[in-house]
Amino acid sequence: MPVGSTLVHPADIQPGGSRKAGPMPDALETSLTAAPVNGVGGSVESRPTAPHEAAESPVFRHSRIHRLADRWAHLAFLACSLLVVGLIGGILFFLASRGLAAFWPVAGNTGRALHLSEVFLSADWAPSSDRFGILPFIAGSLGVTGLALLIAAPAGILTGVFIAKMAPAWMRNLMRQVMDLLVGIPSVVYGIFGLTVVLPLVSRTWLADAPASGFAVSALILAVMIVPTIVSLSTDAFESLPSSLDEGAQALGSSRWQAIWHVLIPAARPRLLTAAVLGLGRAIGEAMAVQMVIGNNPQWIALMRESTDRAPFLRALFTPAATLTTELVQELPNTAAGSTWNNVLFAMGLLLYLLTMVLILATRRLGRGKEA
Amino acid sequence: MQIRFLAQTILAGLLVAGAAQAQTVTVMGSTALGPIVKKAAEDYMKAHPGVQIAVSGGGSMTGLNQVTSGGCHIGISDVFATPDQEKAGVKNHNIVVQPFTLIAHPGVGVKNLTAQQAEQIFTGKIGNWQEVGGKNQKIVRVIRPESSGTRAVQKKTILHDQDFSKDVLIQDSTGAVVTAVATTPGTVSFVELEHLEKNKTRVAGIAYNGVACSNDAVKAGKYPVFSFGHAYTNPTKLGDPKVKQAVESFLAYILSHEFQQNVLKAGYLPVDYVKSLKTKL
């Protein structure tokens, strides 16, 4: 997972010793730096002189063995990276071929081909009655992730400011470690917690025993899941700012709050946005935790339309709804391959893949904005 | 010493080669039916040393898909084959009977629903427990996803093929359904009888038309809500006559009186309990 790897701080690793341990990292580093030299590009000139010198100097013979090892290492690295690229491309190809089959008559299809409009512009999902509108799932995914970010981003960024600029050293270390631990908790644990603790609690406390499944609790659970990601990344963002910014602002007479609000946050903005988008990426792809608490009702838009409630927005928060991921998790294993229903589910998977891609590209674009 | 070792190795090698030549029957599909079919496979292999039966999971639809395409010899499933799969030559064998029951949160104050009440609760015409003699509380319908076999049974037997209400909570598995019903006041749902028996302290069973679900009630023909566990074969894909013979003989063993006594322990009923009943399922 890319999120996890970005959260390990070099500063945390070095005292632990894993960086210094043994000759392995050194060997890797030399092979990495030496590889391009010994590769196709630079080898033409150096090769003819090599045997001659090797006879004279034992040091060079040693390095020749190294070079051979380097060449192999180079190939191994190349093979691994090609494998990863190939896998990602293969998954995209597979999703696209099965998903697009929903809209074109393809060999292997057992059902009819659909129009784009009856899938993407319809809110009526009843596959066994031949109706395939996926709008409820798109709206559900965007709604629940948007709400989660609305809760998690301010909380995470303010915690980041606190850890980086205000907390005493012992607390800073503690908080960092706790956040890194929290990132690793499996989502199904959050789901169980939501299902068995949060839902009954909310239902009893605020809803007079009516079921609490819906956007509100799902977004809350998702927010708790992504806050550690956002905290870790925004702490990094604030720590990487030169202290002169903070000191300068205070020297000019600004209060602490003013320095944070007018100087630090704007200066760290690109990296804070990156943090938020990464959190969003984790939230939009989450299936298990959401599935357990959201209520999974694909007809939620129709239900909302029929309701005569005076506060439709508030009601929507506690109406069982569904998202792209929850619907995929529930239906995909039980639909026949090649059926229209199955194809539409693959199209939803493709959509989810593309959404995540867009988010990752956005993250990189924002990250680049930091240097510029 | 070494010669003996050599002889042993050769003997072991021959045994392995012999085993590889045995007939292998592959079974895939429903995880719910898996344990009982596995038990049948073990007993059958003991009696027929020349036959290997490999049972794996994957889900009802996987079993059906695989048996249709020839990926396995027997597909076990809780659901019916689609018309396309039937056209492809898939053949159904009912192997067990699965009784279903209505359940509710213990606090709703209702012990029995008539067929009409049950139908109207799930289609949405009845929305409060008061309308069926319970306390004044909104009815929360917990059902399974659209592709689930349980939901298909419920739609056919309880709703008589009408659409479910739009105001529903959907849970992915029977376990999640039971948890939701146990923790949410006002809930009503529909599960296999064995899940009610395992969770008697957490959820309340509801009688249907005055008859509480039980094995005996189904056997006596008084309780109409049940379905079959299916084993599908695709005779057109069973090329090897030896494999075909093994598959047929294994299915015959599952349906034999001798083995059917075992299914009671696994929460199912023997097929011959309902042989005499006329049923739509």
Contacts between the chains, C-beta under 8 A, distances in Angstrom:
chain1	res1	chain2	res2	distance
A	110	B	82	7.7
A	110	B	84	4.7
A	126	B	146	7.5
A	126	B	163	7.4
A	127	B	146	5.9
A	127	B	147	7.7
A	128	B	146	5.9
A	129	B	163	7.4
A	195	B	176	7.8
A	195	B	179	6.6
A	195	B	180	7.8
A	195	B	183	7.7
A	196	B	179	7.2
A	196	B	183	6.7
A	199	B	183	7.0
A	199	B	184	7.5
A	200	B	183	5.0
A	200	B	184	7.3
A	203	B	184	6.7
A	203	B	185	7.6
A	209	B	137	7.3
A	209	B	185	4.3
A	209	B	186	6.8
A	210	B	138	6.1
A	210	B	140	7.6
A	210	B	186	7.6
A	211	B	140	5.2
A	211	B	169	6.1
A	211	B	184	4.9
A	211	B	186	7.7
A	211	B	187	7.5
A	213	B	169	5.8
A	291	B	172	6.3
A	292	B	176	7.1
A	295	B	169	4.8
A	295	B	170	6.7
A	296	B	145	7.0
A	296	B	169	7.4
A	296	B	170	3.8
A	296	B	171	7.1
A	296	B	172	7.3
A	297	B	166	7.5
A	297	B	167	7.9
A	297	B	168	5.7
A	297	B	169	6.8
A	297	B	170	5.8
A	298	B	146	7.7
A	298	B	170	7.8
A	299	B	166	4.0
A	299	B	168	7.7
A	302	B	166	5.4
A	303	B	166	4.6
A	303	B	167	5.7
A	306	B	166	7.2
A	320	B	168	7.0
A	320	B	169	5.0
A	320	B	170	7.1
A	322	B	170	7.6
A	329	B	172	6.9
A	330	B	145	4.1
A	330	B	147	7.5
A	330	B	170	7.3
A	330	B	172	5.1
A	331	B	145	5.7
A	331	B	146	6.7
A	331	B	147	4.8
A	333	B	58	8.0
A	333	B	59	4.5
A	333	B	61	6.6
A	333	B	62	6.9
A	334	B	59	6.1
A	334	B	60	6.5
A	334	B	61	4.6
A	334	B	79	7.8
A	334	B	145	7.3
A	334	B	147	3.6
A	334	B	148	6.4
A	334	B	149	7.9
A	335	B	61	6.1
A	335	B	147	5.2
A	336	B	61	5.9
A	336	B	64	6.8
A	336	B	65	5.9
A	336	B	82	5.7
A	336	B	84	7.5
A	336	B	85	7.1
A	337	B	65	5.1
A	339	B	82	7.3
A	339	B	84	7.9
A	341	B	147	7.5
